[in-house]
Amino acid sequence: MLRTHRTLALGCLLLFSLTTPTTLMARNEATPVAASTRQPSALDRWIERLQAVDQMLMKGDYEKAYRQSNALLATMTARIVDPNRGASVLALASAFRAVAEAGRGNETDAAWDLAVARLFVSGLDNVDLEKYGDIGQQLATHLERAKPSRDDPQLAHWDDENVRPAKSLYSVAAEFPAGLADACVQGVFIANIIVGRDGVPQQPVVLLSPGGAVMSYAALQAIRQWRFKPARQDGEPVDLVMNVSINFQTPECPRNP
């Protein structure tokens, strides 16, 4: 069980060490040599930057931690090409950004980032956020209060009787991760979300992602910005569980059969 932010970092670093660096990076990345002679890989640099973000959070420098984790996530999604790799680094960066967002007063965004991190590494369910001080405690409390369970009988489904489904009011297109596009990793991404009574997506669950964690992250970055006219049941707004999809295709690659 992961109990502190230090255990979180070390646990994820252990996962990273089991991953061959070149399988994570773009295809022109140099082949690794013996640890005693090789130059630091991109993965090594990412880990160093994650450790720096961790220190920023411990010092309460949430603005800088947010900017750094944001930049790191953008770099990762552009560089990773293997759909079977990258989940651990994306999870840790997303979790750190969640704490930074909470420190900036954006609890809804923080909850989304932490939900995404937990999709990629299940062990993050057990992280003790209170080890990040008052902000971590506030985030943990917000998560506990804010999440309707998918087993909640009051949670509406799009095909329920007397339910008027949620309607899209605003959406943005997902950015195709450069590494996946270059490798022609494409297809339809499907997620299950809860549309709250305020029309804001919550608690994503990935159902299908041909591009693995990188595609999931890119898709969920877009979906978090979507807004809906809330579903209604018997004339009242209700939380609604529904599926959403994004088609990642590039004209430079042949379409999947």
Order of alpha helices (4+ residues) and beta strands (2+ residues): alpha-alpha-alpha-alpha-alpha-alpha-alpha-beta-beta-beta-alpha-beta-beta-alpha-beta-beta-beta-beta
